């Protein structure tokens, strides 16, 4: 599985996460899932945690996370790429999943997203709107949104501090 395009990502992968993506992406795909994101946190005096976020068109259930955890734990033990002790966590990115990379946003076109902006647009720093398009500009990705009160907005990705899929029952 190729590494995600991070040229215009909100949060990029570190060197170890990139290496692990390259090692784990295909085996996870062979199990029928997509590696959505990967995080390696902790270190120093704290416990290190390797988090794998997986997706599936049918959704992700506990048994899916258990299967991927069991298989990737065995593979990681053989590969021995993460030095020292760590905890492996496998989960779905959730219903209000974070949107960090271009491919995350492209998957949500037509859906509602919540953006927390670095600077205000029309007096707002948090915007919940329908994502209409994701386009590549000369030096940035541009999100085209339709907001009920503000109308159509063009928001460069570099102005976004955080983004999530909006979920409501």
Protein Blocks (a to p, Z undefined) as FASTA:
>chain_A
ZZddfklcfbdcdfklmmmmmmmmmmmmmnopacfbdcdeeejjbccddddddddfkbpa
fklmmmmmmmmmmmmmmnomagcjdddddddebjklccfbfklmmmmgoiacddddfbdc
ehiabdcdddfbdcddfkbccdddddfklopadddfklpfbdcddddZZ
